Amino acid sequence: MKDFDHLMSVWQEQPKTDQLSVDDVLKQVKKGMNSLGRKLLWNITSMGIFLAGLFAVMLFFLFTSWVTYLGIILILIAMILYLLMMIRDYRIISKRDVTINPADYLQDLKEYQKNRAGVYGWLYYLYVLLMSTGLLLYFFEVLQSSSSAFKTAAYSVYIAFVLFCTFYIRRHFVKTEQEKLNLMIDRLIRLQGQFD
């Protein structure tokens, strides 16, 4: 009997799982998704502006080498590809309201997270490859009249910047976004678990 009383007291001392407020969780998830949507909308707008500016450079500036035009075209292709991916992501994020059907929204959010992680894995490297190649071809003519010391310094800084973006900023960006999505998914799963 003593063991049973001890076991009962240990069981009663266990922390109770917090019951989540449906309204609070849905508001937090909606706020998080709205934040991601605003960020994507801002990125789409700024990418569109840069795309228009680069297109204007290609049309209105006269370059002597076809290599420079090829570089600009590669950069434009990379930017258009990335812009289309951001528009697709924005549509996925903004097409549903979490308050209408949280279970369906949870499934959509899980699918979005899986697709985004997969696509941004290989797409980012393709984007960096196209941008890097395009900028190197563009620099071929722009730096042609510069001294060899300046060319070496410019190419070195450029390569260091590309490596920094590829290995540090990408990892930080993906990690931060995955943490936000995981938090929202976890909240919806816990909320769903309360009603099962």
Backbone hydrogen bonds, N-H to C=O, Kabsch-Sander energy under -0.5 kcal/mol:
donor,donor_aa,acceptor,acceptor_aa,energy
5,D,1,M,-2.4
6,H,2,K,-2.3
7,L,3,D,-2.8
8,M,4,F,-2.6
9,S,5,D,-2.3
10,V,6,H,-2.3
11,W,7,L,-2.3
12,Q,8,M,-2.1
13,E,9,S,-1.4
14,Q,10,V,-0.6
14,Q,11,W,-0.8
20,L,18,D,-0.5
25,V,21,S,-2.6
26,L,22,V,-2.6
27,K,23,D,-2.4
28,Q,24,D,-2.5
29,V,25,V,-2.8
30,K,26,L,-2.5
31,K,27,K,-2.6
32,G,28,Q,-2.5
33,M,29,V,-2.7
34,N,30,K,-2.5
35,S,31,K,-2.1
36,L,32,G,-2.2
37,G,33,M,-2.7
38,R,34,N,-2.7
39,K,35,S,-2.3
40,L,36,L,-2.5
41,L,37,G,-2.6
42,W,38,R,-2.5
43,N,39,K,-2.4
44,I,40,L,-2.7
45,T,41,L,-2.4
46,S,42,W,-2.7
47,M,43,N,-2.5
48,G,44,I,-2.3
49,I,45,T,-2.1
50,F,46,S,-2.4
51,L,47,M,-2.5
52,A,48,G,-2.3
53,G,49,I,-2.4
54,L,50,F,-2.7
55,F,51,L,-2.3
56,A,52,A,-2.2
57,V,53,G,-2.1
58,M,54,L,-2.2
59,L,55,F,-1.9
60,F,56,A,-2.9
61,F,57,V,-1.9
63,F,61,F,-0.6
68,T,65,S,-0.6
69,Y,65,S,-1.0
70,L,66,W,-2.3
71,G,67,V,-2.3
72,I,68,T,-2.3
73,I,69,Y,-2.5
74,L,70,L,-2.3
75,I,71,G,-2.0
76,L,72,I,-2.6
77,I,73,I,-2.5
78,A,74,L,-2.3
79,M,75,I,-2.5
80,I,76,L,-2.6
81,L,77,I,-2.5
82,Y,78,A,-2.3
83,L,79,M,-2.5
84,L,80,I,-2.5
85,M,81,L,-1.8
86,M,82,Y,-2.2
87,I,83,L,-2.3
88,R,84,L,-2.2
89,D,85,M,-2.4
90,Y,86,M,-2.5
91,R,87,I,-2.3
92,I,88,R,-2.1
93,I,89,D,-2.5
94,S,90,Y,-2.5
95,K,91,R,-1.0
98,V,96,R,-0.5
100,I,97,D,-1.2
101,N,97,D,-0.9
105,Y,101,N,-2.3
106,L,102,P,-2.4
107,Q,103,A,-1.8
108,D,104,D,-2.5
109,L,105,Y,-2.6
110,K,106,L,-2.4
111,E,107,Q,-2.4
112,Y,108,D,-2.7
113,Q,109,L,-2.4
114,K,110,K,-2.3
115,N,111,E,-2.8
116,R,112,Y,-2.8
117,A,113,Q,-2.2
118,G,114,K,-2.1
119,V,115,N,-3.1
120,Y,116,R,-2.5
121,G,117,A,-0.7
122,W,118,G,-1.4
123,L,119,V,-3.2
124,Y,120,Y,-0.7
125,Y,121,G,-0.9
126,L,122,W,-2.0
127,Y,123,L,-2.9
128,V,124,Y,-2.8
129,L,125,Y,-2.3
130,L,126,L,-2.7
131,M,127,Y,-2.8
132,S,128,V,-2.8
133,T,129,L,-2.5
134,G,130,L,-2.6
135,L,131,M,-2.8
136,L,132,S,-2.5
137,L,133,T,-2.4
138,Y,134,G,-2.2
139,F,135,L,-3.0
140,F,136,L,-1.1
141,E,137,L,-0.7
141,E,138,Y,-0.7
142,V,138,Y,-1.8
143,L,139,F,-2.7
144,Q,141,E,-1.1
146,S,143,L,-1.2
151,K,147,S,-2.4
152,T,148,S,-2.4
153,A,149,A,-2.3
154,A,150,F,-2.9
155,Y,151,K,-2.9
156,S,152,T,-2.3
157,V,153,A,-2.6
158,Y,154,A,-2.3
159,I,155,Y,-2.7
160,A,156,S,-2.5
161,F,157,V,-2.4
162,V,158,Y,-2.4
163,L,159,I,-2.4
164,F,160,A,-2.4
165,C,161,F,-2.6
166,T,162,V,-2.5
167,F,163,L,-2.6
168,Y,164,F,-2.2
169,I,164,F,-1.6
170,R,165,C,-1.9
172,H,168,Y,-2.4
173,F,169,I,-2.9
174,V,170,R,-2.8
175,K,171,R,-2.4
176,T,172,H,-2.4
177,E,173,F,-2.3
178,Q,174,V,-2.7
179,E,175,K,-2.3
180,K,176,T,-1.9
181,L,177,E,-2.5
182,N,178,Q,-2.9
183,L,179,E,-2.2
184,M,180,K,-2.0
185,I,181,L,-2.7
186,D,182,N,-2.9
187,R,183,L,-2.2
188,L,184,M,-2.1
189,I,185,I,-2.5
190,R,186,D,-2.7
191,L,187,R,-2.2
192,Q,188,L,-2.5
193,G,189,I,-2.4
194,Q,190,R,-1.2
195,F,191,L,-0.7
195,F,192,Q,-0.9
196,D,192,Q,-0.6
